[in-house]
Amino acid sequence: MREDLYPSRTNEEKILPRVDPTIYSKKIVGEHSLDENELKYYEENGFIMFPNMFSKNEVEELKNELIELENNQKLREKEELISEPDSEQLRTIFNQHLFSKVYDKLSKDSRILDKVEQILGSDVYIHHGRINIKRAYKGKSFPWHSDFETWHSEDGIPNCRCLSAWVMLTDNTQFNGPLYLLKGSHKQFVSCQGQTPDDNYKKSLKKQEYGVPSLDSIKSISVEDDMVAALGNAGTLVLHDGNIIHGSPDNISISDRTNAFFVFNSVENKPEKPFAAKKSRASFLCLKDFTPVKNEG
C-alpha cells in the first residue's frame, strides 16, 4: 500500500509538518525562470506575483475569448461550467485550454511555464484549468483552505509537487473579492476532520464544507500580519504553492473579478487512488492526460 504522507479527513484535526520541498530545482529553465531572490521569496512565502506580465492587448484577447466560451451553448451543457450557489450566473469554467486555442496557448506560454518547470523540477502536465468569475455585488466568498488537501484526499495526488499559476483578467481590488493568502502557511499541512461524502465536488465547487481548517488551526499557523491580498492590475501573473492556505471574500464592488488558473503537477507526481474518498472526483477535475506541456514561447 502507498504511504499516506498527508492523512486528512479523519476523526481529529491535526497540523502536520510538510514533508515535501517547496522548490524542487533552482536550475534555469528558460529566460523567464525565477532568479535567486524570487526563488527565495517563493520558498519563504508560498507565492509570488508579477505585475504587468501580460499586456493590455493580450488580456483583451483573453477576455474576448471568455465571452465566446460563455456564449457557447454546447459548453453550457457540460459539467465544466459551474454556477453561483444561489443563481444561474456563471462562476467557473473548467479546463478552458481544452475548449479554446487562445487559452491553450496561454497554458504553454514561457512566461508561465519556465517558472513552473523550475519550481517543480520536472516536466509538468495540467491537473485542471479554470476561469473563476466573481460577479459584481453577487460573487460569493470561499473559506480558507489548501487546494492540495483536496487534490490529495479526493484526487490521489501523493506529494505536494504542484502549484497554481493564474493571470488576472480584470483588476483585483480590495473590494471585488480578491484572493487572500496566509504567508508561509504552505510549510504545514492541516489534516482536516470529517469524512468525504460521495460526489462531494458537486457541492464543494459552489460552497466548500469538507477539507476546511477550523479557526483554531488558522490561528495556530498564522498571525494577522501573515494575511495578504493578491491585488493587482489585469495582466498580473500569480504563482502559489498547492498547499498554501487561501480564501476569498464576497465581491461587494460594482466590478466583476475574473482570473484564469492552471493547476500544474509534476509528471513524477501522478494521481492514483484517492487517499480519503471512495472514488476520484469527476474526470474534468482530475485530468488523466499526463502529456508534458510543451513550451511554445
Sequence and secondary structure as in RCSB ss.txt:
>XXXX:A:sequence
MREDLYPSRTNEEKILPRVDPTIYSKKIVGEHSLDENELKYYEENGFIMFPNMFSKNEVEELKNELIELENNQKL
REKEELISEPDSEQLRTIFNQHLFSKVYDKLSKDSRILDKVEQILGSDVYIHHGRINIKRAYKGKSFPWHSDFET
WHSEDGIPNCRCLSAWVMLTDNTQFNGPLYLLKGSHKQFVSCQGQTPDDNYKKSLKKQEYGVPSLDSIKSISVED
DMVAALGNAGTLVLHDGNIIHGSPDNISISDRTNAFFVFNSVENKPEKPFAAKKSRASFLCLKDFTPVKNEG
>XXXX:A:secstr
    SS  SBSS EEEE  S S S     STT   HHHHHHHHHHSEEEETT S HHHHHHHHHHHHHHHT HHH
HTSTTEEE TTSSSEEEEE HHHH HHHHHHHT HHHHHHHHHHHTS EEEEEEEEEEE TTT   EEEEEHHHH
IIIII   SS EEEEEEESS B SSS   EEETTGGGEEEE BS   TTTHHHHTTS  SS   HHHHHHH  GG
GEEE  B TT EEEEETT EEEE    SSS EEEEEEEEEETTS   S SSSSS   TTTS           
